[in-house]
Amino acid sequence: LQTDTDVVVLTTGVLVLITMLPMIPQSGKQYLHDFFGIFGRLSAWCLQNPGHVAEIYLVHLHASVYSLFHRLYGMYPCNFVSFLRSHYSMKENLETFEEVVK
């Protein structure tokens, strides 16, 4: 999820991550920055559409990222809000925040 560019693999991976997170709440804490980084990367990816991915795949990816947002916020609210503030306060991420996250 951190490096792949195939939208089908990304969507499937995010859905698996969303399913697995509640099963590993304590052991998953060491990977929080990775999970948040994945969220940030895929949020930007939804907006930029590299490789001109078909619209239907982007809709599914966007829904997956939306679900990931809810899962991360539901399980780690303070940490996730802190990440959102720090990551989206940077000028290069402002458009992604306005179009996707907000």
N, C-alpha and C positions, 0 to 999 in steps of 0.2 A: 504493500500500500504506500510505502514511502517513495518508491521509484518507478513502479509500473506505469505504463501509459495506455494499456488496453482497457477501455471503458467497461467491458463486460467483466473482466477480472477485478477491476476496482469496485464495481457495484457489488459483486458477489463477496469480495473480501470485506467490505464495509458491513454488509448484512451479517456475515459470520462474526465479525468483531462485536457488533451490536448484540448478537445472541449470546456470545461468550462472556462479555463483561460482567453481567450479574453473577456468573458462576465463579468468578475469580476476583472479587472486590478487593481483598487484602493483597494477594500476590500481584494483582494488576497495578497496584500503586507505584511500583518501581518503573513502570512503563508509561506513566501519565504524560510525560513530556512527549513521548512518541505518539501517543493517542491524540494529544492536542495538535502536534505537528501534522499528523495525518488529516485531521479536521481542517487545519489551515490550508494545507496543500490542495485538498479536494474542493474546498470552497473556491479557491482561486481558479482551479481547473474547470469548474462548472462555468465560470464567467468567461474564461479565455478561449475555451473550446479548441485546444491544440489538435491539429490533424483533421479538423473539420468533421467531427463525429456526428453521426445522424442524430436528429433532434429527439427521437424516441429514446435513445440511449442516454442522452443528457437529462431527460425528464426522470428516468429511473435513478441516475446517479444523484440528481438533485434531491429526490425523495429519500435516498439512502443517507445523504449528508444531513438532511433535515432530521432523520431518525437518530443519527449519530449525535447531533447537537442535543437532542432531548435526553439521550442516554447519558452523555457526559455531564450535562447540567444536572440531571436527576441524581447521579451517583456522586459527583464531585463538584458541588456548586461553587464553593469558595475558590477552589483551585482553577476551575474552568473560567469563572468570571475574571480572575486575575490574569489568566492567559489571554482572554479576549481583550482586556484593557491594554495589556502590553503589546500584543501582536497587532491589533488593529489601530493603535495610536500612531503607528508608523505611516508616513505619507504614502508609501508604495502599496499599502494594503487597504487604504481608505475606500477605494472604489469597490473592492471585494466586499467590504463591510456593508457599504450602502446598497449594493445590488443583491447580495446573496444572504449574508448573515442577518442583517436588520430585518 
